Amino acid sequence: MENPDSWLDTEITSRPLTALVFFRGNWCPFCQGYLRELSGAFLSDLRAAGGELIGITAQSESGAEKAHEDWGLTFPVYSDPSNSLADRFGVAITPKENTPLAKSPDEYPNGMAQPGLVILNQAGETLVHWAINPGKANHNGATDRPLPSVIWAALQSALNGDGNVTLEGPRLDPAWLKVHYPDAYSVLEAMMAGRAS
């Protein structure tokens, strides 16, 4: 994506609400479950309010396209290997050498954007902001993402001028993934088995 900031500014002013979901890449089972879940009722409600959801990854364009296609996503997904948008919104970036694709020369030249979610109004004001702080407790950034119902409630609070926008509530964790997206959980199990051997 050339000039991501300029592109995004055009997107933001074109509609009442723009939601950005930052994700690690097409290899990440937690990202798969999370983005597929966002593609359901949350996306329908957001579009009914005149908004759009956009996926952003620092993975290559081919990786972004693979995630979009393989996961059956119904919202656009873009590659931002510069991490310009992650920087803009305070999303954590893991250095290339610490990513699962560190040995791939075409992936994450400027590091890997970790999970985050930002919802902006048409004036570009941030209504909802969440970004993972990677650590051991959240599997280096993979888990502990607020579920779509929590995000939607936070957005409603922001739109109502509540002044108390919170993202407290259920989170994505391995148990949630296993129940809701067993195919993605199987990928996680295979990854964990590979690490153990």
Backbone hydrogen bonds, N-H to C=O, Kabsch-Sander energy under -0.5 kcal/mol:
donor,donor_aa,acceptor,acceptor_aa,energy
7,W,3,N,-2.2
8,L,4,P,-2.8
9,D,5,D,-2.4
10,T,6,S,-1.7
11,E,7,W,-2.0
12,I,8,L,-3.0
13,T,9,D,-1.9
14,S,10,T,-0.7
14,S,11,E,-1.0
15,R,12,I,-1.1
17,L,50,G,-0.6
18,T,120,L,-2.2
19,A,52,E,-3.0
20,L,118,V,-3.2
21,V,54,I,-2.6
22,F,20,L,-0.6
22,F,116,G,-2.8
23,F,56,I,-2.4
28,C,25,G,-1.5
32,Q,28,C,-2.1
33,G,29,P,-2.3
34,Y,30,F,-2.5
35,L,31,C,-3.0
36,R,32,Q,-2.1
37,E,33,G,-2.0
38,L,34,Y,-2.4
39,S,35,L,-1.2
40,G,37,E,-1.6
43,L,38,L,-1.1
44,S,40,G,-2.0
45,D,41,A,-2.8
46,L,42,F,-2.7
47,R,43,L,-2.7
48,A,44,S,-2.1
49,A,45,D,-1.2
50,G,47,R,-1.8
51,G,46,L,-2.9
52,E,17,L,-1.1
54,I,19,A,-2.6
55,G,76,P,-3.0
56,I,21,V,-2.5
57,T,78,Y,-2.1
58,A,23,F,-0.5
64,A,60,S,-2.4
65,E,61,E,-2.6
66,K,62,S,-2.2
67,A,63,G,-2.2
68,H,64,A,-2.3
69,E,65,E,-2.6
70,D,66,K,-3.2
71,W,67,A,-2.1
72,G,69,E,-0.9
73,L,68,H,-1.7
78,Y,55,G,-2.9
80,D,57,T,-3.3
83,N,80,D,-2.1
87,D,83,N,-2.5
88,R,84,S,-2.2
89,F,85,L,-1.8
90,G,87,D,-1.2
91,V,86,A,-2.8
92,A,132,I,-0.5
94,T,112,M,-2.8
98,N,95,P,-2.3
99,T,96,K,-2.1
102,A,99,T,-1.4
104,S,101,L,-1.7
107,E,104,S,-1.3
108,Y,58,A,-0.6
110,N,81,P,-0.6
111,G,108,Y,-1.6
112,M,94,T,-2.9
113,A,111,G,-0.5
114,Q,92,A,-3.1
116,G,22,F,-1.4
117,L,130,W,-3.2
118,V,20,L,-2.2
119,I,128,V,-2.5
120,L,18,T,-2.8
121,N,125,E,-2.2
122,Q,16,P,-0.9
124,G,121,N,-2.2
127,L,119,I,-3.2
127,L,125,E,-0.5
128,V,119,I,-1.5
130,W,117,L,-2.3
132,I,115,P,-2.3
138,N,135,G,-0.7
139,H,136,K,-1.7
140,N,135,G,-3.2
141,G,135,G,-0.6
141,G,138,N,-0.6
142,A,138,N,-0.9
142,A,139,H,-0.9
143,T,138,N,-2.0
144,D,172,L,-2.9
147,L,170,P,-2.1
150,V,147,L,-1.1
151,I,147,L,-1.9
152,W,148,P,-2.9
153,A,149,S,-1.9
154,A,150,V,-2.1
155,L,151,I,-2.5
156,Q,152,W,-2.4
157,S,153,A,-2.1
158,A,154,A,-2.3
159,L,155,L,-2.7
160,N,156,Q,-1.9
161,G,158,A,-1.2
162,D,157,S,-2.6
166,T,164,N,-0.6
172,L,145,R,-2.4
177,L,173,D,-2.4
178,K,174,P,-2.4
179,V,175,A,-1.8
180,H,176,W,-2.6
181,Y,177,L,-2.7
184,A,181,Y,-0.6
185,Y,181,Y,-2.3
186,S,182,P,-2.1
187,V,183,D,-1.3
188,L,184,A,-2.0
189,E,185,Y,-2.7
190,A,186,S,-2.2
191,M,187,V,-2.3
192,M,188,L,-2.7
193,A,189,E,-2.4
194,G,190,A,-2.1
195,R,191,M,-1.7
196,A,192,M,-1.8
197,S,193,A,-1.4
